[in-house]
Every structure is written in structure tokens, then in C-alpha cells.
């Protein structure tokens, strides 16, 4: 009984305990079951009107785009800035695709299969495809339809089992890329349809057409004098807080801002020390000695120079710098000049050889297709050579080739340009060739059918070996810079000390810098995205570790947060005060000039301590006025003024002006309403297309959650 009584007395407590246990069980179960939800949420790089872009999808598209970029640019590695631009471009493209698809569904727009096929392989190939370097003729730079068809046969293969694993992966990558190209073509067509719809809804009326015509129908020449507002000291005019507040309330809508963080930062430029320059000078002297005695000149240059040796002759006029030109003018073969330090680069020159010959040649070139058998290549080239021998020009022969565009003419080239474009053998063959002879030459990148049609007159040409070596910071220098900055952080690990102690320590602290979450860098520091990510992960007062950003060590301190919305009065008070000060200065200058009853431009010039200036051919729509800049009131006053009479004084944005119109002309072109309406409709269509392509119009009203800061 006693036990039961205890249970009854503790019933309330037991219910509470059991309730908490059950709640914990339920929450735990939810968290375990809901872990997928949270994980998926964290994996979204953006959500657009409920449609998500996962980081995996974005990263795959980014890798495909980057890979294609590298392939189209001979394997060139993307810089951090290029990678950032690529990410930004891809993000906008993917967001725009979702927005466009959603809007298109609402109005019933689509791109049909036949329509898409026509833009990809039909009679109306999309300009987007025509501009892809894969499908351009290497000689002419023009679109080559046969190259497109060859590519399509390659990527549309069903059975790739006979290919190596590496080739299969490449084919799969190309298929994915081509799928995205087709999506982009389809999107572009949708954009055009959308823009056409909107353009058709904006019809220029008669009043708009006449106003636009009148804006450019009259032009005037005038002389003017002006007095800048900075000729009056700021203390001479008074602006009250209530006046600033009143102007702020009138302009609130123009002070919208995105959310931002505000940081202070120290950026230490990683530069060579004096010892680094001394060591570099000593090394260059050693290289000079080696260059003067070694028989392997090319090896010495390529092993020690930042730029490779170019095995080509150039006339003096085409040599890269005045330094080299002056050297070869008086040097004998094997002579050496330098090392010469220019900025942070040492240059060392050796005159390898001198000869007489044509400086440039003009040639026709056709890159021959790859044949499995030499006999097939010979038969094909012989047939082309016979076409030219029969009396046709190279251009006429070229035009008959399947899918060819242009005429094969590559214009004038020097030895250097041909060597860099193809190889040394190609260059030598062309420069040694007889004029107008059509022949085949084989190179490291393929076989070419060529014809040299012109050569310049022989001149003296020089082959110069150049060793160019940039002086860079040594590891010791870099370590010292890093350690010194690290010691500064240790001693000044709070916000106020971080800012206040910088100058004494020899650093420049840049203060109150607003940064948005998706800006790529903190100007002018490249590869500083990591600093921005740090700022959005920390609160006021935090001081960062040292970031290595390209050529800088950067350390930052958090100043605060700027909320999205209307900027507060305190943040824009100085801007508004300046505007009011200028307004009052303008009124003061105008009143002073009016009180003097002046009646000539020369008299105003004396009173304003100014020199008369001239402006010609000003219309109402002239955006920037020569010598003045953007001053809309000057446009309006000048067009309305009568020749021979003074206009002013009147106040502008930056100065007070007095005008004297000397000539006014009205266009003799008749006003044709329909023509003017067509021009305005075209301009409106162009503006709308830009607004849609930039996603600016599509984003209006859309709910976009951008999570890029969590990933990049």
C-alpha cells in the first residue's frame, strides 16, 4: 500500500518525465528520419520559386564547362578570376533557365523537336553553335558545317565498347556538353520568342515617335563660361540636419541596398626584397657566362628564361622592344647584351644570327583532313593541285571543298607568327617556297596544302635569343613577411587595436569596406574570395588568420553588418549634405551674378574668373557634353535658347553656367512617322532582349534563395 501511495503522490512528476522522454524520442526519431531533409537543404546552391539547383548538379555542369574551355584553349589552365567568372556565368544561366521555363509554361511557349533540329543540323544553324571553335574552319575562322556533322556522328554513337576507357569517358563528357549546348540553343530560342511577345506589346505611339525625332532634329553650337562650386568654401553655406532629413525622406527609395558585411583589412603585397634582387643579378651574370660559352644556346635559354626561345628571324622594325632594336643595330653575331633590369624583370640578349630575306609572306593555306593511308592523302592532294594547275585560283579550288567557307587566304605572316602558330618546319618551308607554287607540307599538327602568293622585299633580319627572368620573392622573404604580419595579429587581436596600430607597424589598414556575399574579390586583391567567405561566417570584432591571396597576404577584421533594405540616414547623410551644399552654392553664385547686371559673355567670364569654351553639335539627347560631362539642364537650356542672346546664369549639378548660342540648325530630314516608329520599336526590342538575357526582367517578383556563399 505504501508503494502505491508513493506512486500516486509522484504521478504528476512521472507524467512529466515520461512526457519529456516521449518528446525526446519523437524529436530524435524526427532528426534521424529528417536528416535527409537537412542534408538536402544544405546541398542546394540555390532555390528559384521552389525549384532547387543542387551543388552536385552545379558542380558537374561547372566541371564540364571548365573542361570544354580548357580543350578549346589548348589545355590552358583557368585562373582563379576566370574560374570565378565561369561560376558566375553558369549560375546566372541555370537560374535564368528555370525562370524562363516557368514563365514560358505560363504563356504556352515551347521549342518543338523539328524546330530544335533545324537550329542544330538544318538550314538555320544557331549562331551559338556557329561560334563554337570546334565547328570553325582553322584557316578561315568561319563556321564549317562538315565539322559539326563529324562531331555529331562521334557523340551520337550507340556502341562505344571498341574504344578505350579513356576515350569512352571523353565521349561521355562530350555527350553531356553537347546536351547542355542543345539546352542553351533551345533556351535562346525561347528567349527570342519571349522578347518578341513583349516587344509586340510595346507599341510606339505618335507622341513618342515625334518626341524622339525632335530630340535629334535640332543641334546647336554655343560658347559658355562656368564657375565650379568648389570655388566657394563649404563653411560659407549652412546645411541643417532637418534639411538633410527632409531630402532623405524624399529620396528614400533610391537608397536600397543589398545585405553586406563591413570589414577592415591589411593587404601586404608579396614583393622581392633587396637581397632577392642582389641574388637575381648574380644569377643572371652566371647565365651570361654560360650563354657566351655554351654551344647549346637554345637549351640555355629555355632552361633559364620565363619565355621559350623562338627559332625565327625578324627585321629590326618588328623586334619587340627599343632595347633589342638598339642592341642589334650595332652588335655582331654572338654578341651579348645585359643583363638589363626593367622594373622587376631582367633581360639578357644574344644575337644568334643575321641574314637577308623577306620579312613577311602572304599565303593561301588549307589544312588537309586526316587519312588512314598515305596513298589516299596523296591522291586527294594531287587532285586539288591539278585543279589549280588547270587554271582555277586557290580560292576557287577552296570554295569547291565540302563545308568550306572563305578562300583559304591567311594574309601576311612573319617567321615568328608562323612558328608560333604551327612549327619551325612549317615556317621554313613557306619562306623558302617559290611564288604561286601549290604543294603539301607536313607539320607536327597535320598536313597542309599551301601556296605562297607574295613576299616582301629582302631586308636584314635578326635571330635573337632572349632570356627574360622575373625577380620573385624568395622563400626567406615570403616567410619573413608572413611572420611579421602574424606577430602583428597576435599583438592586435581586437578590432580597435587592429585598426589603430597599423600605421605604426608599417601597414595600411583599409577601413569600412562593404562586401556582398557573391562578389568575387576584394579589389584590388585577386583570389580573395576566401576573405569574403570568412567575413560572412563571423561577427563584429573577429580578426582573421592570414589568407594567401595571389600576390598578397591578407588579414581582415569584422566591423559589422549592413542589413538588406533602405540605407539608414546616418549612412547617406554626407552624400545628401554635399548635394544640398552644392545647391546652396549654386543659388549663391547665381544671385551674385544677377546682382551685377552683366550683359556679355566676356563680362561674365571676368566675374566668374573663367575662360569661354565652345561646344558644337549639341542635341537634346547628347549624353555627355564635351568639356562639361553629364549636365541635362545644359542640354535643355541650350536647345531652347535663341541665337545671339545670353542664357543664364543657371545652376547645374557641378557648376553655374552662362551660355551664348552661336548657331542653331534644324535637320532637313523629313519626319516620317512610320519610319520613326519602326526605329523605336527596334530599340525597345533590343533593350527588352538585354533585360531578359541578363535575367533582370525574369527575376522581378521571383523568390530566389542564393546559397553560393556556403560553397564558394
Secondary structure, DSSP 8 states (H G I E B T S, - for coil): -HHHHHHHHTHHHHHHHHHHHHHHHHHHHHHHHTHHHHHHHHTEEEEETTEEEEHHHHHHHHHHHHHHHHHHTTT----HHHHHHHHHHHHHHHHHHHHHHHHHHHHT----HHHHHHHHHSSS--HHHHTSGGGB-TTT-SB-HHHHHHHHHHHT-S--TTS-HHHHHHHHHHHHHHHHHHHHHHHHHHHHHHHHHHHHH----HHHHHHHHHHHHEEEEEEEEEEEGGGS-GGGS---HHHHHHHHHHHGGGGEE--EEEEEEEEEE----HHHHHHHHHHHHHHHHHHHH-S-HHHHHHHH-SS------EEGGGSS-HHHHHHHHH--TT-EEEEEEETTEEEEEEEEEEEEEESEEEEEEEE----SSHHHHHHHHHHHHHHHHTT--HHHHHHTSTT--S-SEEEEEEHHHHHHHT-HHHHHHHHHS-TT-EEEEEETTEEEEEEEEEE--EEEEEEEEEEEEE----HHHHHHHHHHHHHHHHHT-SHHHHHHTTTTTT--EEEEEEE-TT-S-BTTBTT-HHHHHHHHT--TT-B---EEETTEEEEEEEEEEE-SEE--HHHHHHHHHHHHHHHHHHHHHHHHHHTTT--SHHHHHHHHT---EEEEEE-TT-SSBTTTBS-HHHHHHHHHS-TTSEEEEEE-SSEEEEEEEEEEEE--S---HHHHHHHHHHHHHHHHHHHHHTTHHHHTT--EEE-GGGT-
